[in-house]
Amino acid sequence: MAWLVRDDDVLAVAEIATSRRGRTRGLTGRDDVEGAFVIRPCRQVHTFGMRFPIDVAFCDRSGRVLHTGTLARRRVSRVVWRAAFVIEARTGSLERWKLRPGDVVEIKG
C-alpha cells in the first residue's frame, strides 16, 4: 500500500498506475476512488467514461505541484508539459488536503 505524503503528513492512501494498461484504464468505470489515484508518467488526463468529476494535481519529477484543478465528466485537461505524474482524487479532496501549486508531495510505500 502506498501513501500520498506532504512534509511527513499523510494526505491519503494512494493507488499507483504505472503500467500502460493501468494508466489507460485509470478511473474509468469506477463508482468512486478512495484516497488518491496516481498516474505515472502522465501529462494530460480525461474523464470520458468516468462516473464522477475529479480533482487533478499535475506534479513534476521532484513532486512539486505545478497545476491543480477540477475536471468535470467528459472533459480533457490541458497538457502540462513539465508534469511527470498526475494525482486524481474525488472532487473536494485537494481543498481538504490543502494541496496547492508549489507544494511538494511524495508517494511512499
C-alpha positions in Angstrom: 0.0 0.0 0.0 1.3 3.4 -0.9 0.7 6.8 0.7 0.5 10.4 -0.6 2.7 12.4 1.7 3.5 16.1 2.1 6.0 17.2 4.7 5.7 13.9 6.5 1.9 14.4 6.8 0.0 11.5 5.2 -2.7 13.0 2.9 -4.3 9.9 1.6 -3.8 6.2 0.6 -2.5 6.1 -3.0 -3.1 3.7 -5.8 -0.4 3.9 -8.4 -0.9 3.2 -12.1 2.5 2.6 -13.8 1.6 0.0 -16.5 0.3 1.2 -19.8 -2.9 -0.7 -19.2 -3.4 0.8 -15.7 -2.7 4.3 -17.0 -5.1 3.9 -19.9 -7.9 2.5 -17.8 -7.4 4.9 -14.9 -10.7 5.5 -13.0 -12.9 4.7 -16.0 -15.9 2.7 -15.0 -15.4 3.1 -11.2 -18.1 4.5 -8.9 -15.6 6.1 -6.6 -12.0 6.5 -5.7 -10.6 6.0 -2.2 -7.8 8.4 -1.5 -5.6 9.3 -4.5 -5.0 7.6 -7.9 -1.5 8.4 -9.2 -0.7 8.0 -12.9 3.0 7.9 -13.8 4.1 9.0 -16.3 1.3 11.5 -17.3 0.9 15.0 -18.7 -2.8 15.0 -19.6 -5.9 13.3 -18.3 -9.5 12.9 -19.4 -12.8 12.0 -17.7 -14.5 10.1 -20.6 -16.2 7.0 -19.2 -16.0 8.3 -15.7 -19.0 8.4 -13.4 -17.9 11.4 -11.3 -15.8 14.6 -11.6 -12.3 14.6 -10.2 -9.7 16.9 -8.8 -6.3 16.7 -10.5 -2.8 17.8 -9.5 0.0 17.7 -12.1 3.4 17.2 -10.5 7.0 17.4 -11.8 9.7 14.8 -11.2 10.6 16.2 -7.8 6.9 16.0 -6.7 6.3 19.8 -6.9 2.7 20.5 -7.7 2.6 22.5 -11.0 -1.1 22.9 -11.6 -4.3 21.9 -9.9 -7.9 21.9 -11.0 -11.3 20.1 -11.1 -12.3 18.2 -14.2 -16.0 17.6 -14.9 -17.2 14.4 -16.6 -16.5 14.0 -20.3 -13.7 16.6 -20.4 -10.0 16.7 -21.3 -7.4 18.5 -19.2 -4.8 20.8 -20.7 -1.4 19.3 -21.4 1.1 20.2 -18.6 4.4 19.6 -20.4 6.7 19.6 -17.3 4.4 17.1 -15.5 5.9 13.7 -14.6 2.8 12.4 -12.8 -0.8 13.3 -12.0 -2.8 12.8 -8.8 -6.5 12.2 -9.3 -9.0 12.3 -6.5 -12.7 12.8 -5.8 -13.8 16.4 -6.1 -13.0 18.4 -3.0 -10.0 16.3 -2.0 -7.4 18.8 -2.9 -9.2 21.5 -0.9 -9.5 19.2 2.1 -5.8 18.3 1.8 -4.9 22.0 1.2 -2.8 20.9 -1.7 -1.7 23.8 -3.9 0.7 24.6 -6.7 4.2 24.9 -5.2 3.7 22.1 -2.6 5.9 19.1 -2.8 4.4 15.6 -2.4 5.9 12.1 -2.3 4.5 8.7 -2.9 5.8 6.4 -0.1 5.4 2.7 0.4 
